[in-house]
Amino acid sequence: MTDAASPIIIDGQHLANICIGQFHLEQLVEERTEDLRKTEEQSRLLLERLDLTLGATGIGIWERDLVQHQSVWDEPADKGSSGV
């Protein structure tokens, strides 16, 4: 990859040119990849906590598809839905 200049244009106004070299671009990719890895790990931990909480309380989850007019219930929610 070679260095390339790209214009910065906001509301049709040319403000500046920015030159991103290969090293800088690779650094940006590494930073974004690390950010994504951290976000994925946080999501995994939150899902784990949610699963533990739902399992301990017996609370279920349901979703409603407004376009297809369908509801999807997990097992605990389905067991508790007989009166709904």
KASULNOR-V807509 format. One record per run of one state. SS is the DSSP state (helix for helix, strand for strand, loop for the rest). FROM is the first residue (numbers start at 1). TO is the last residue. If there is no record, write none. Layout:
BEGIN
((SS & FROM & TO) (SS & FROM & TO))
END
This chain:
BEGIN
((loop & 1 & 3) (strand & 4 & 10) (loop & 11 & 12) (strand & 13 & 20) (loop & 21 & 21) (helix & 22 & 57) (loop & 58 & 61) (strand & 62 & 65) (loop & 66 & 69) (strand & 70 & 73) (loop & 74 & 74) (helix & 75 & 83) (loop & 84 & 84))
END
